[in-house]
């Protein structure tokens, strides 16, 4: 048996001199490019059969000149969603209102229970009507069994496109193929990641959330509400529900205006042939989704935040300010201009917490509509200030030090005005008993002792203070 390398060496000896010289030049050029791109041999190897490209699956690749039936079949396979329901967009030109409602036989009516509605199925005819511009449909990605064929992130606001581009950058670093779509408004954006087979929605959302966390470390000022703009929007299908919907792309009237189409990230212009682009877009296998989600990691908030989270998808490291000026009042105010993007994002997560109501309702398969996944206790000012809870002063100091800055604190709390009071009232027997118990702290419960200590602290320091309400009944016990 003759090896491939031996065969190539034998052929090299038989090549004409000019061809051999050209071959040598190309090999040297390849070696130079490998050094410049810093690619490992595995990364530089040609893609093998394990790499998922959509053209490998039926109905096969399509292009702008393909038959309408082939395009409809391709669209239905790539943007696979629930087939027992779809949504339609409505517009009221008199009031200017627009929105989405499930497609129901006989028309949508409020107040009808979910089980009694006769939903229209998502068929090839419906997809054809969408692509031809007869109606704009919405897709429900969360399937029975809590699986999905894709995960999409929705970006809104004046910086939506920049946020979406940073999401693509984060995805590229984790080797996640993502596609960028400009939404119908022309200012928003959707990013799509497609799978070769249905994957658990929990894994898909964990991947999307990990990419969003990396995007926030790149951007610094992204809002945590972005975590609630992933589709599917739940890990588990609500009992008696169908999950949230997202507007389907490639709606013909919008396409003619350059919206609901997929963009080239390099130019931010639509791909010339949308169908050819989507046909060659790589998809992820379920195993690849799980591995990428594991690499992205969990989103840490609140007391889980122990260290600075710097972006790993860029070699650029913004210089940290030598000094971060903090003003201590009702909260801690730091200036965002003095924070690196990674530090700003970490502080926002440290000042947030998991919403127990969201997770409890999700566990019960109840609707989580309009419930944020995270609750935040920070605020932002028009002047660029980030207001954090005062109790995070130690966390702010340690994270600033880790970022390479020192924290300079200006205490702006009011010391108040000292007042002298003389107590002249007579205590009732019950009140006197409570006062005696507070005096003899050895007999107090741990919670009562805490209340007594706090009252003593207030008296010693003479600062305005507030006792937590949950101690009220304990103090009076």
C-alpha positions, 0 to 999 in steps of 0.5 A: 500500500502506497501512502498519499504523501509518497504518491505526492512526492513521486508526482512532484518528481514527474512535474514539469519545472514550471509547475513544480516551481508554482507548486512550491510557491503556493505551498510557501504562501500557504505556510505564510498565511498560516503563520499570519492567521495563527491557525492550528493545523486542525483549524486550517484543515478543510471542512469535513463531513461533520460540519453541517451545511444546510445544502446537505439536507433536503430540499437542497440548495436554492437560489433566486432563480429556483422554482417558487415551490422549492423556495417555499420548501426550503423556507419551511425547512430552515425556519422550522417552527410549530405547524399547528399555529402561526400568527399574522400581523395586523395594522389599523390605519385609523388608529395607527396601531399594529401588532400580532395575533394568532391566525384563527378560523373565523378571525381573532376574538378576545376572551376566547379560551385557548382550548376553544380556539380553532387555530389555522395550521402553518402550511406550505400555502401560508408560507407561499402567501408570506413570501409573496407578500399577501400576509406577514406571518409570525413563527412560534419556535417552541415545539412540543417536547420543549425543543426548537430548530433555531434560536434568534436574538432580537435587538431594538433601539438606536444602537440595535445594529451595533449590538447585533454586530457585537453578538456576531463577533461573540458568536464567531469566537465560539465558532457559532454560525449566526446570520444577521437580519434587519427587522421590518422597522429598518432600525432593529435587527435579528440574529439567527442560529440554525440547527440540523435537528431539534435541540432542547430549548434550554440548551439553545437559550443557554447558548443565546444567553451566553452570547449575549453576556459576551456581547455585553462585555464587549459593549458595556452599556447593553441593557439586561432586558436583552436576555428577555428578547431571545426566541424561544423565550422559554425553556419549557412550553407553558401548559395550554400555551404555545410560547412567544412568536417572532416575525418571519423574515423575507416578507416580500413588501418589506424585502423591496424596502431592504428590510426583513432581509439578511445582511452582509456583516462587512457592508451591512447591505443585503446579500444579492441572492438571499436564497443562495446565502441561506442555502450555504449557511452552516447549521449546528448539530445538537452536540455542537450546540451543547458544547458551545453553550457549555463554553459560553457558561452560565450568566452570573448575577448578584452574589454569584459575581466574584470576578471581573468578566472581560470579553474573550472574543477580542484581543483589544483591551481598553485601558482602565482609568487610573482612578474611578471616582465614586460618590456615596449617597443613597447609592454608589454613583460611578461615571460610566466614562471611567469604566471599561466595557467589561467592568460596566457589564460586570457591575450591572450583573452584580447589581441584579438577581434572578427573578424567583417569580419567573423561574417558579412560573416556568417550573410550573409551566405557567405563562412567563409573558412580560416577566423579566428573567432578571431583576436589577437594582441599578439605575442610569442617569442622563449624564452618564452615571451608573447608580448601584446599591450602597451595599455593593461598595466592597464589590465595586472596590474589588472589581475596580482593582481587578480591572486595574483601577483604584476607587476614590470615594466621596462620602456625600451622605447627610450627617443630619442634625443632632437633636436632644429629646426627653421622654416624658410619656409613661409606658404601659405594662406591655410596653415596659415589658418589651423595653425591659427585654430590649435592655436585657439582650441576653434573653432576646432571640437572634432576630430581636438581638439584631433589631436591638443592635441596629437601634444601638447603632443608630443611636451611637452614630446619629445618622438617619437610618431605616429599619427593615419592615420585616423586623417590625413585628419581631421588635414588638413581640 
